[in-house]
């Protein structure tokens, strides 16, 4: 994370292995989070909805960082095959 955005401040890192998150908002996160997907998998995009839980958009996070505010916009994980890890950097 320090190489991607050295000015980004975070208090926590969430590590997930093969987790498909259901649609949710982050209850305790403050501000923007960064997420990256790692591993040998297909699918598994981050799906982000607008504040009204409409207009879903898929974002490919495999081997790339993506920033979003998960406390405002509902989000979920698309189905995937293979071994998928994700790291989420955020503040509480």
Backbone torsions as a table, in degrees:
resi	resn	phi	psi	omega
1	UNK	NA	-38.3	-178.9
2	UNK	-62.2	-31.3	177.9
3	UNK	-76.0	-35.9	-178.8
4	UNK	-70.5	-50.7	-176.8
5	UNK	-146.3	85.8	-175.1
6	UNK	-60.5	-20.8	-179.1
7	UNK	-88.8	-9.6	-178.6
8	UNK	-72.0	124.7	179.4
9	UNK	-101.3	134.1	178.8
10	UNK	-143.9	153.0	179.2
11	UNK	-107.5	-17.3	-171.4
12	UNK	-143.6	155.0	173.4
13	UNK	-130.6	123.1	176.2
14	UNK	-96.9	127.0	177.8
15	UNK	-108.8	128.0	178.8
16	UNK	-126.4	139.1	174.3
17	UNK	-124.0	118.9	176.4
18	UNK	53.9	35.6	178.8
19	UNK	-100.4	129.5	173.4
20	UNK	-106.4	102.3	-176.5
21	UNK	-73.8	132.9	172.8
22	UNK	-74.3	164.0	-179.7
23	UNK	-57.9	131.1	-178.5
24	UNK	-162.0	167.0	167.2
25	UNK	-113.0	147.6	179.3
26	UNK	-78.1	116.6	-172.0
27	UNK	-72.5	-35.4	-172.2
28	UNK	-113.5	-2.5	-179.9
29	UNK	-72.3	147.4	178.0
30	UNK	-120.1	121.2	176.8
31	UNK	75.8	-154.2	-173.8
32	UNK	-78.5	145.2	172.3
33	UNK	-118.0	156.7	171.0
34	UNK	-114.5	140.9	176.6
35	UNK	-132.1	148.5	174.0
36	UNK	-142.6	141.0	176.4
37	UNK	-104.3	139.6	-178.7
38	UNK	-135.5	155.7	175.7
39	UNK	118.8	-178.2	-179.3
40	UNK	-101.8	88.5	-176.7
41	UNK	-146.0	162.8	171.9
42	UNK	-124.3	150.9	-174.8
43	UNK	79.4	-146.4	174.3
44	UNK	70.3	22.7	178.8
45	UNK	-65.4	156.9	171.9
46	UNK	-84.1	123.0	178.4
47	UNK	-104.6	121.7	-179.2
48	UNK	-116.6	133.9	178.9
49	UNK	-105.3	161.6	173.9
50	UNK	-75.1	178.4	-175.5
51	UNK	-60.6	-23.9	179.1
52	UNK	-91.1	11.8	-178.6
53	UNK	60.9	35.9	177.0
54	UNK	-124.4	174.7	175.4
55	UNK	55.1	58.5	179.3
56	UNK	-64.2	140.6	176.6
57	UNK	-131.1	132.2	178.2
58	UNK	-89.1	139.1	178.7
59	UNK	-127.9	123.2	178.7
60	UNK	-76.7	115.1	-178.7
61	UNK	-108.8	5.8	-178.7
62	UNK	-66.2	117.3	179.0
63	UNK	60.7	23.1	177.5
64	UNK	-147.8	143.5	178.5
65	UNK	-79.0	146.8	173.6
66	UNK	-138.5	135.6	179.2
67	UNK	-111.4	143.0	-179.7
68	UNK	-163.0	164.5	177.3
69	UNK	-103.4	97.4	-176.6
70	UNK	-75.3	-10.0	176.8
71	UNK	-84.8	-19.4	178.2
72	UNK	-97.7	-46.6	-175.2
73	UNK	-102.4	124.4	175.6
74	UNK	-61.5	148.7	-178.7
75	UNK	-151.8	160.5	-179.7
76	UNK	-155.7	172.1	178.5
77	UNK	-102.4	132.5	174.9
78	UNK	-71.7	155.2	176.7
79	UNK	-56.1	150.0	179.6
80	UNK	-146.5	162.3	174.2
81	UNK	-125.6	139.5	179.6
82	UNK	107.6	-165.7	-178.7
83	UNK	-101.0	115.9	-174.0
84	UNK	-121.2	126.8	174.1
85	UNK	-115.1	148.9	170.9
86	UNK	-139.0	148.1	175.2
87	UNK	-121.3	131.5	177.7
88	UNK	-121.4	123.4	178.6
89	UNK	-104.4	124.8	-174.3
90	UNK	-155.7	171.9	176.1
91	UNK	-120.1	146.4	176.2
92	UNK	-118.4	NA	NA
